């Protein structure tokens, strides 16, 4: 069920982030206007000729107190750990460096497919510069230009050619959900509490969990598959960036899930990394439930829960649809409600509504708040239809998509949610010109 993972590996300033942004079709590293979503991303979804995949930008390495070789090793090993296919990027203008050779040695040992990309080859005359790179031992080098978008098609053709044909296509009727969040928010303890057994190791040391563990259980006749997001490896040879690694692992769990449970630590409050990880689940179109763990540890007043919920809504404005459950892994407070809530969100995530009913709601919404005009031109909405589920996606046909301001899209979404239960699931509305 999970998407293949592609990692871009290379030394600093070879153009990894530029290629990353081109592959995913947007400048992801730039902050967007969506409230509360941190956008300094290293992990996103890409698509090439119908093949979907996740892609990791391992980022540049700054020379600091850590020896350069150790940092290269850390970056490459983290990417190798997660990837199914690796894009090894070098700078065609600078030729082969010692750092390139060090990374190559690490990649030899990975036994994973490696596609060699020679970046900054901006014209045909420069293509003669790529032949020296055969000596790295990864077969044909692919000449590309991140600045001009040259050669990316050939590169991606080779990448998807290396995807395993033996993807897991087994039918699985269970509802798959993952627990995602920062290290030490109590994900493993919640797994144990939900299952009623010591299924995974629990420790107060951040990063104890070593692998993502899929566990099936049945509640009231419904089968669930729970994915516990792995934490951080603590190996002496690897210097790891905690945030980057935990986000990578969370994304793999999200890709394999229908529903993501965003776990917060009630003792610590909301952190920036909480918002980042939750943003991945939202952008992936998964159903979302927010779990506030360790609720039993707080001294409470009549307004404690209300105030905490208000803070969540303020910090996670893009998750206004997500239900919030205050729980305790230690006392199992409210955990009995969780399976039924997951089932509800799963059903809503797969909900389909008829075009006739949907258009009645749209027309009523327009009657209440007429469509806006921009520079004398009025937005006209002709009709709407739901084109897919998981998440529910609605195409609205209009006279001009440029007249469909995001605020009116949000208004239509709110009106649709009033009539249909889409609790726990994002709702995508796509304006399209009628032609």
C-alpha angles and dihedrals in degrees: 000000000000121000121246112263122228120192125198109214129182146112122283122294098017092116103259096145093047091055091043091055092047093050094052091043100239142064094262096172091066118088113252129209097251104121115250099002114125108213107189088117133181099172128053144144124267135185131202123180091333097315112119122202143158117247130203124206103202090195130215125303119235117214107237137131092322116082111258095238092053091053092049089050092051094050095046095045094050090051092045090050092059105030133094091187127020127210107206106201125199134174112255093198094057101041125216115337133190089255090056090052092049091052090046091056090054092048092051089063094049096075087211127125111271124196113197114220119190105201131198094042094140101170142022093259090061093055090084086068093069099070095082088064092069085080090071087073103234099114123242114014114221115225111220141163117212091188094057102024092241120158098005093121093058090045094052092045088060092045095055090043086066095053111116113255089208097081116160102264097161115137111253118182094182123109106248118210133170134205109224132179146101120315114278099020087121104264095142092046089052090051090054093045093049092048095039092228140080094265097154134023114270122202138157089233111099114245102025097139110088105185138023105260120205113205126181124209137162127231121182091340095310118116118220132188113208120201115199109204112236119241129212129313114231103207121156094225096054128072105200135196100227097208097047094049096047091049091052091052092046091052092052089052091048092052089055095048141079092202130030120207107206105209119207127186110236091202094055101035124212120336131189092250090056089060092046095052092044089051090060092056091049094048091047088059095239127149110261135208121178115220118194103202129196090035089148091067097065126092103233139208128185090274102041097099093040092050093047091050090050090052091051092050091049095049097038100042091151089059096057088129094057118102117229123222122187108212145163124216089196099053096022088233111181093347090120087068093055103083093051091047091050089050091051093050091046091053091048091048089058097039118133123194127197120255093236093053092043093052091050088057092046093050091048089051091052090049090054095044114015119221115271129252124225120197091342095312118113124214112241121197113202104179144321135222136183109241102181147357134227089077104019106242123194126192115207115198113215140167093250127006091208089067092056101093116199090241091061090047088054090049092053090048091053091049092050090050090054090061101036131041107244095152111157098013133093115238118215119206115188119191114213132180114245108241 
